[in-house]
Amino acid sequence: MANAFGTEFMPEMAINWFKDNQWGTPEVVSSDTLPLHPAAHVFHYSSTCFEGLKAFRQKDGSVKIFRMDQNLKRFAQSSRLISLPEIDESVTAKMILDIAAKFRDQVPDAPGSMYIRPTHVGTERSIGKAAAASTESCQFVLLSPVGDYFSAGAAALRVLLDEEGMRCAPHMGMIKSGGNYASALNPIMEAQAKYNADQILFAPGGFVQETGAANFVLIDGNEIITKALDPTFLHGVTRNSILTLARDNGMTVSERDLSVAEVLERIQDPKCEAALSGTAAVLAPVGTMIYKGEDHAVGKGTLGPVTTQLRDQLNAIQWGHAEDVHGWLTTV
């Protein structure tokens, strides 16, 4: 795509409003305007959550959405944990499928895709509810056609290890909320300016957690290591998919605490690899860890063979080039 990732949108979106203790009927409206009062709860108390998933054009021309059921579960969970009105997953699923079907012809061919962004925000007009939930809300589904994340090549990332900071408050970790990204933004900007870092791998207490926008995995030979699931960090759908494929490949998957000291020791092995997992890039290679002002190469400091294999395997399923043995694709 000529435009930057996530800056081009389809002209219409699906939308639904919660008022008087009930959801209305979903509609399709223009995507260039969202009528919210300046006192809307979301603007003052950050009552917002969202999801990110993709629709892919298959070899036969059909369009399928990757792991929509898992994104819907997390969307519903985020809404509950941030005290927004409960969503009906089946209604939200229909909103996604209907708007994706309307713009089916605009889904790019592989390696491009249609990025789908369901969002839920508190809309009650009140600036006096700092300690109370919004009784009204709105959910909408935006579509954004995107190109290949690696069109310019899979350059290995520079990641700063930070043992002092946190991405967000621990009880907010598994909520996909804009506030979590905002809380990590200033440290990331500082790391970029000071160390030319692409991201920060937050490691409070000396144990790695996640970066500002992605999960972290360490690949050492036939073992893939990542933090075990708990409420302090986002439970990535891509993370889960990559670990599933790793198990399919006969790899040992270790979900456990991973210390900064262990990371720094393991990455000295030329065969070691590290990567960030997420919807946009699937697996982005990490080539350098920055710790206490010093650069530490991860293995050979380049995109490694296991990272490449896992990313290509997942892409092959998404694009319809490999059998969907796990039932991850939903037809639009």
N, C-alpha and C positions, 0 to 999 in steps of 0.2 A: 504494500500500500504506500502511496505517496505521502500520506499524512502520518503524523506520529501515532503510536499505538493508543487506541482508546479516545481519539479526538474526532472521529467521524461517526455519525449516527443515522439510523433510519429515521424517516420523517414522522413516524408514528410510534407510540408505545402503548402497552396495556396498563391500565390503572384501575384501582379499586379503593374505596374509602370506607373507614370504620367510624360510625357515628350512631348515637343513641343505642349503644350496646350491641350493634350488629353490623355486619359487612353489607355493603350495597352490591349492585350487580357490576361485574367488571365491564370496562369500556375500552375502546381503542380511540386515543386522542392524539393530537399533535404532540410531538416530543420536544418542542422548542419552548414550552411554557408550563410552569407548575404553579398553580394559584395557591400560595400560602400566605397567611397573615404574618406580619413582622413579629408578632408575639407568639408564633407557633413554638411549641415546646422544644422541638428539635433544634431551633436556633440558639436557645438559651441553656438547655440542659442536655444537649447531645443525645437525645433519644433516637438513635438511628442504628440500623444494621443493614448488611447487604450480602450478596453472594456474587460469585464469578464462575461461570461455566461456559462451555463452548458447543456450538453446533458445527458439524463437519460435513462437507460434501463427500459422498462415497464414490467409488469407482463407477457404479452404475448410474450416477447422477442423483440418487436419493440423498436426503439430508438426515443426519442422526445427531442427537445430543448425547454428550458423554456424561454418564453417572449423575443424571438429573435427580434421581431419588436421594442420593447422599447429600447433594447440595440443598435439597428441600428440607431434609431432616435437620441440617445444620442451621438453615434459615429459620425454621420454626424454633429451634433451641435458642438461637441468638435473640429472637423476639421475646421469648419467655424470660431469659436471663437479664434482659435489659428493661423488663417490665412494660413492654409494648403489648397491645391487644393480641391475643392468640390468633395465628393464621390457620386457615384450613389448607393443608398441604395439597389436597386434590384440586381446590380452586386455583391455587397459585400455579400448580402444574398445568392446568388448562390455559391459564393466562400465558404462560411461557410457550406452550405448544401452539396456541392460536396465533400469537404475534410472530413466532418463528415461521409458521406456515405462510402467513401473509407475505413475508419477505424471503420466502424460500429461494426465489430466483436470484437474490442478492448475496447469498452465501458464497464466498469465494471458493475456488478450487483449492485443493491441497497444494502447498502447505498452509494456505490461509484458512480462516475460519470465521464464524460469526460469534463474537463475544456477547454473552448474555448477562445482564446486570440487574437482577431483582433487588429492589431496595424497599425498606420499610422505615417510615419516619413518624414521630409523634407530631400531631398537628393541632392539638388543643391550644386555643388562644389564652395563654396565661403566663405571666412572668412571676407568679407567686407560688409556683409548684416546684421549687428546687428540691423538695423532699417528698414529692408525690408523682405518681405516674401520669402520663398523658392518657386521658379517657377517649381520645380520638386519634386516628392515625390514617396513613395512606401507604399503600404499597404500589409500586410501579415496576415495569420491566422494560429496560432500555436494550436496544440492539446496536452493536458496533462492529462492522466488518473490519477484520484485522489481518495483517500479512504474517509472514514467517518471522518469528521472533529472532531467528538466527540468520536473517538475510545478509547481514554484514559479516557473518562468520561467528563461530562460537568462541569468542575471546574469554579466556579464564579470568574470573573476578578476583579483585583484591578485597579481603574481608578483615575488618578490625575485630579482634577479640576484646570484649569489654566485660571485666569482672565486677565493675562497680554499678553500672546502670541496669535498668530493666526496660523492656519494650513497653510494658504497661503494668498497671496494678495486677497483682497475681490473680485476684478473683475475676478479672476481666479477660484473662488470656484466651479462653476458648470461644469468646464472642467475637464475631466478625463485625466489628464496629469501627466507624471512622475515627473515633476518639483514640483508639489504640494506635492507629497509623500516625495520627497527629502527635501523640506523645513521644514517638520515636523519631520524628522528623528532624527536630533541631540537633540532636546528637549525630544523626546521619549526615546532616549538612556540615557539621563541624569536622566529622571524620573525613569527609570528602575534601574539605579545604586543607586540613592539617596533614593527612596521610595519603591523599589521592585514593581513598578507599571507595569501593562501590557500595558496600553495605557494612553494617555492624552485626556481629554475632554476639548477642547478649548472653552473658554467662554469669548471672548473679551467684555469689558464693563460690565461684570457681567451677561451676558446672554449666555446660553449654545448653542453651534453650532453643532460640530461633532468632532469625534476623528480623529487621523491621517489616519485611513483607514476604518471607518465605521460611519453610522448614529447612533443617540442615541434616544432611546424611554424610557419614564417613564410610568410605569403601576401602577395605583393607583385604586384598586377596579375594577369598571367597566369602568374606563376611561383610555385611552392611550394618552399620551401627547408627542408631538414632535415639533421641530421648523418648522414654516411655510416655504414653498418654497420661496427662493429668490436667487439671483445670487452668494451669498457668500459661498455656500456649495454645495456638490454633491447631486443631486437628485437621490437617490438610487432606483433601480428597486425593490430590496428586500423590502426596506422601503415601497414603494407603495403597494406591494403585501401584506405585513403584515397589513397595515392599511385597505386594502380592506377586508381581512379576519376578522379583528376586527369588522368592520361595519357589515359584514355578521353575526357575533356572537351577534349582538345587543349592542356592546360596544359603548361608546361615544368616538369619535376621535376628539381630540383638537389639531389643528395645529396652534401654536401661540408662542409668545416669552415665554421663560421659564428661569427664573432667577436662579442663583446659590443659592440664599437665599431660594427660593421656593423648589428647589431640596433637599437642606439640611433639610428643615422642613418636607417635605413629606416622605422622606426615613426613618424617625423615626418610622413610622407606620409599625408594623410587617407584614402587608399585602402588603406593597409596593414592587414593583419589578422594576428593570431597566435592559436594554439590549442594545447590539450593533447589528445592522442589516447589513448584507452584503452577497455577493454571497457565500463565503466560508462556513460560519457557520450558515447562515440564521438568527438565533437569538442567540447571546452569552450572557449569564447572567452576570450582574455586581453585585458583592457581597459587594464591599467596595468602597466608595468614599474617596479620600485623599484630604483634604483641609487645607491649612496653616499648614502642617506638622502633622495633626491629622487624624486618621482613623475614618470613619463614616460608620457603617454597613448599607447596603441597606435592609430594612425589616429584614428578618431572616439571611441575608448574604449568602443565597444559591440559587440554581436554583428554581424559583417559579413556581406555577401551571399554571398561565396564559401564561408565557413565554414558558413553555413546550407545552401547548395546541396549541398555535399559530405556533410554530416551527413544531410540529408534523402534523398539518393540511397542512402546506405548503409542507412539505416533502411528504405527502400522495398524493398530486396532482402531484408533480414532478415525483414520482415513479409509478404513474398510479394506486394507491390504492384507490383513491377517484375521483369522477367525476370532470372533468375540466369545470366547469360551466362558467368560464370567458373566455374561449378560449385562454388560456395562452401557450398551447403546440403546437409546430410545428413538424410534422413528418419528419424524415430524410429519 
